[in-house]
């Protein structure tokens, strides 16, 4: 089980980390859209399905129960998310991109865009400063980054476990 988790987790992690590193370190900017980022996560996390299926077919003879399948899926997702966190930290360390400044400016601009009162704008500035201080701590920043991707991994793990617990769903080659 561990070898499947590690192998497929690394594959998923590389699929999600390489585009982020390329975008941040080579192009020097954040991805153009959240949709693209989540699409890359979903593509990367197809390794969850493939890993659970491989484990079911090769190690367990084509049969797996829901909870063990979910465990393998969550393990793969965890490894992939750790790669995602590492890629984000590397991107922050070696690029000129200051996410905290980018995000705090967006918070303040959002308040101004909705014609907020001066008191509300000042509150947005205070909240932005509080966020920037909090985000500067890697022990806070890393779990936040992990949680960006992990719910997607949980969803794909649940779907994969639900489908693959049925041994007739995409049976192993040579199986009846």
C-alpha positions, 0 to 999 in steps of 0.5 A: 500500500505504501509503495502505491501511495508514494509512487502515485503521490509523487506523480500527482505532486509533480503534475501540480508542482511543475506548472506552479514553479514554471509560472512563478519562477520562469514567468514571474507571475501568479497563474492567470486564473483560479480555474486553471489552478484547480484544473491542474489539481484535478488532472494531478489528482487523477493519480488518486484514481489510478493509484487506487485501481492499481492497488486493487488490481495488482496487490489485492487481486481485483477487490478492495473495500471502500475504507482501504480504497479511501485510505489509499486515495487520501494517502496519495492526496496527502503526498501530492498536497505536500508537493504543492506546499513545497512548490509554493514555498519555493516559489515564494522564496525564489521569486519576486512575487509577494503574495501577501502584498498582492492579496492585501491590496486586493482586499483593500481594493475590494472594499473600495470597489463596493463604495465602502465608508471610510470606516469600512475601508479602514477596517479592510486595511486593518484586516489586510495588515493582520493577514499579512502578519499572519501569512508571514509565519510559515507555520500558518502559511503552510497549512493554509496552502495545504488546505487549498488542495486537500479538499479536492483530493478528499473529493476525488478519493471519495469518488474513486473509493466509491467506484473502485470498491465495485470489482466489476467497475474497470476490472483488472485485465484478464479478470471476469 
